[in-house]
Amino acid sequence: MHVALIVITLLAQATTTPTPLPPGITRLDGKDAPSGIQYALISVEGKLTGPAAQVPSVPPTLTAQCTQTPDGKQKFELLANLGGVTDLAFYPPWHQTREDLYPPILQRATVTMEFLGYTRVKPVKRQWEYLAQSPNEMRYATPGMASANMESISFYMQYLKALPLLRLTVPGKGTVEFETSKWQTLIRAEPLCRQSAL
């Protein structure tokens, strides 16, 4: 009798239903076997705006990419696309091999970033880079010698606390808007996303 009760208890614990995500938000997590990097990707859908905007078959997405290396170092990155990206996946950082001696040269774009809410702040133009593995997906460029950006993306995540509507304009490609309030709540709750500064 006692054994049966224990088995029933363990089965109940193992089949706990996860908390459902809000509509328009997806989450992907796992561990990259070759690098040992743990990751969590939290994405929110957006919409194209402007007079010529069309509705893509796959909606635009804004993705928080949170990672932790085997030695415990965490990193927060922001990715975005204007729709049509069917595989939102984690791509580990480049590392040198005998066959691949040099890092890929990534195409970059100067994107206008606007933060909208109860008030409006001056738009900023910052560099984003297209991923080598997913050419339609952009990532906010990390400040450094290879980037004109002076601030990390965590700096602009602070703007979203008070101004949760993010508008991105990519020259020659269009404008997309993301409502980020519920998305931010999930980022705050994710242990791998502590570097987001939310």
PAZA-762394 format. One record per residue (C-alpha): x, z, y; residue in one letter. Coordinates in steps of 0.1 Angstrom, whole numbers, plus 5000, padded with zeros to 4 digits. Example, Ala and Ser with C-alpha at 12.3 -4.5 7.8 and 13.67 -1.06 7.14 Angstrom:
% PAZA-762394
512350784955A 513750714989S 
//
This chain:
% PAZA-762394
500050005000M 502850095024H 504749785015V 501749565022A 501249725056L 504849665066I 504649295056V 501449255076I 503049415106T 506149195104L 504048875101L 502048975132A 505249025152Q 506648685141A 503548495151T 503148625186T 501748345208T 504048265237P 502748285273T 501347945282P 502947765312L 500947665343P 499747295343P 502447055354G 505347285344I 507547245313T 510347445298R 513147345275L 515747585262D 518447585235G 522147595228K 524447295228D 526347315196A 529647135206P 530147335238S 528347655229G 526447645263I 523047815264Q 520547645286Y 517047665301A 515447375319L 512347455339I 510547145354S 507647095377V 505846775383E 505646615418G 503946325435K 505146025454L 503945995490T 503845735517G 501845415522P 503645225495A 503645505469A 502545415434Q 501645645405V 504345615379P 503445635342S 505745935339V 505446165370P 508446275391P 510046605382T 512046875398L 514147075373T 516047395375A 518947375351Q 520247725342C 523247755319T 525648015304Q 528947935288T 530248125258P 532348355281D 529248455300G 529648245331K 526248125345Q 525447825366K 522347705385F 521747335392E 518847145407L 517846805394L 515146565405A 513746215399N 511045985413L 509345935380G 509845725349G 512245965332V 510946015297T 513646245283D 514346555303L 517246685283A 520346905288F 523546705291Y 526746915288P 529446885314P 532146615309W 535346725292H 538546535286Q 539146375251T 541646125238R 539045855241E 537745965275D 540546065297L 538846055331Y 535546185344P 532845925351P 532445805387I 528945895396L 526745705421Q 525645915450R 522845905475A 522246085508T 518846255503V 516746395531T 515446745521M 512446895539E 511047245534F 507447275543L 505047575545G 503647805572Y 506247655595T 508647365594R 512447365596V 514747075606K 515246835577P 518746825562V 520546535546K 522646625516R 524446435488Q 522846405453W 524546235424E 522946025396Y 523646155361L 525745925339A 523545995309Q 520245945327S 520745705356P 517345775373N 517946155373E 519746305404M 521546635407R 522346815440Y 526146765443A 528247075440T 530247145471P 533947065468G 536546795474M 534446525459A 531246625478S 530346635515A 527946915508N 528947245524M 526347475508E 525447545472S 521947465461I 521247845458S 521447845496F 518447615499Y 516547795471M 516248075497Q 514347825520Y 511747775492L 510848135491K 509048095524A 508547725525L 507547625489P 506747255494L 509947055489L 509946695501R 512846465491L 513346115506T 515745885488V 516845575509P 515345255495G 513445435467K 510745655482G 509646005489T 508446275465V 506946615471E 507046925448F 504947235451E 507247505438T 505547845441S 504647885403K 507847715393W 509847965413Q 508048255395T 509248125362L 512848085374I 512948445386R 511748555352A 514448355333E 517648565325P 519848245325L 518748165361C 520248465380R 522548225399Q 519448065416S 519448355441A 515648365440L 
//
